[in-house]
Amino acid sequence: MAKKQITQADVEKIASLANLKVTSREKKLFSEQFTKSLDVIDQLQEIDTKGIKTTHQVTGLKNVTREDKIDETRMLSQKEALSQAKKTHKGFFVVPAVIHKS
Amino acid sequence: MTKKLHQLSIKEIHQGLEKKEFTVQELIEHLLKRIDKYNPDLNIFLTINPNAIKHAQEIDKQIAKEGITKPLQGIPIAIKDNFLTKDLVTTASSKLLKRYLPQYESTVTQKLRDAGAIIIGKTNMDAWAHGSSTETSDFGSTLNPWDKGRLPGGSSGGSTAAVAAELVPVAMGTETAGSVRQPAAWCGVVGFKPTYGRVSRYGCIAMASSTDSPGPIARNVHDAALVTSVIAGQDKYDATTSPLPVKKYHTQLNRQDLKGVKVGLVKEYLIDGMDKQVKKLVLDAAEHLKSLGAQVDEVSLLDPKYSISVYTILQRAEVSSNLARFDGVRYAQDRQSFSEEAKRRIMLGTYTLSAGYRDAYYKKALAVRTKIVNEFDQVFKKYDLILGAVSPTPALKKGASAKNPLFGEMQDVLVEPSSIAGLTSISLPCGFVDKMPIAIQLTAKQFNESTVFSVADVYQQTTDFQQFPDLK
């Protein structure tokens, strides 16, 4: 793979995908650092993985399920669930608006 | 010379309590005094449990009535601040969670409490466990009790420093790739990493869910084995935990020698960048194992430098997904409170998972992961354990992590492969360089915790490298 350069515009785009804000200092810093980090991780291209399956997890377990029944012992009460929220309304979380009228 | 209360192991504390030489309350008060004295300097504890003495009084009453009936009854323990504790603020050393009081309890801390342990406080760490120095903590770095100009390692650096400074006999940490073993090495204490899925992750603030493994830090192998016996096991709240039965690991430490034990010394792990004196101590340890009757042969594994790449890709990807949940709506501050290191990791993960790059990075890393797993499998067909250094150097000086965005990954080069494969491993002191402790690791195949503990125990019983710093 050709050497990948992460520009400040790339950093800005990644930040918006991750719902983060970056300062102009961070934009510059991250563009340099990400470029270097990608350089390091690109070492993997040296390894031939043709025909090798991917390993997503190492437990050897498959299809771990539980009965589809309500287990009240693992539920938080409404009071507990809301206990750390900054804004609540009649037993609900208040969330910021995500759809704006143009 | 009789030992001071802070110098006692779990076994010795229980013996002392049984003989009524001291009470749990006296023990807790003694340790709290030490914490008062040393913590302002070392910055180990973020939170002290205000109810620890009350809890001790209750346990003293229980013991007076029924004797010691629980495996950790009255044992003070420090908990890394990424385990949710219902009665204690839990921050993961991040500003974002600085006032977060958990709505539920982690399985590990619940099991420790049920076994009678007293949580004395919550310890400092790299923020979100993102690092190998504790320098990324939003509440300042912890200092190494052996030399305050040096780092304790991380991310569980607060917990390993707490045991090294003899503020607690035992502590809990978590590993994603070396976060127990590396700080245990730099602080000169025993650090244990169980097999992935042996100990529940429920209620641990997630970093990389496919490798996160809670593990104990202790004064000796026996205590680490005892705590593991308590915290291990299947948990209905964590579907990745194994249904295999848990052994009483601490009762199986009955080896006198290592006859019949086969140990592989990985030649690729004696890397070029390694401190020469560290390398010598690892080779000395190999000789010592031989003198106890073990067969030690050189074996070959994939160059660990590739594990840096695999780990960096997988860890950043899992971090970007795990930390997406912090929206500031249901709890905690909003995403603007993430500090630089967390942003860097979330964003690199977001990038490598994004359309067009996923195959080149993430899927490639998962394929190399298969290779790493297969290579270990091959070695473990012939060998019981793999021996190597934990860290290529003694504890580094303060500020060492600041300039390198992959500082942790580079430092943890020798512990990453076993984490990627989900193996079990222990970090054990094996000598000193520049008056700083150095450690070997002994790694076994999955669910062979007993082998790791029993061999480590013989090594420790026949050497005198487990020492503690004089704090003045």
Interface residues (C-beta under 8 A of the other chain):
Chain A: M1 I6 D10 V11 I14 A15 L17 A18 N19 L20 K21 V22 E26 F30 Q33 F34 K36 S37 V40 I41 D42 Q43 L44 Q45 E46 I47 T49 I52 K53 T54 T55 H56 Q57 V58 T59 G60 L61 V64 R66 R74 L76 E80 A81 S83 Q84 A85 K86 F93 V94 V95 P96
Chain B: Y100 L101 Q103 Y104 Y196 G197 S210 K236 Y237 A239 T240 S242 L302 K305 Y306 I308 S309 V310 T312 I313 S320 A324 D327 G328 V329 R330 Y331 A332 R335 Q336 F338 E340 K343 R344 I346 M347 L348 T350 Y351 T352 S354 A360 Y361 K363 K364 A365 L366 A367 V368 R369 T370 K371 V373 P405 L406 E409 A421 G422 Q446
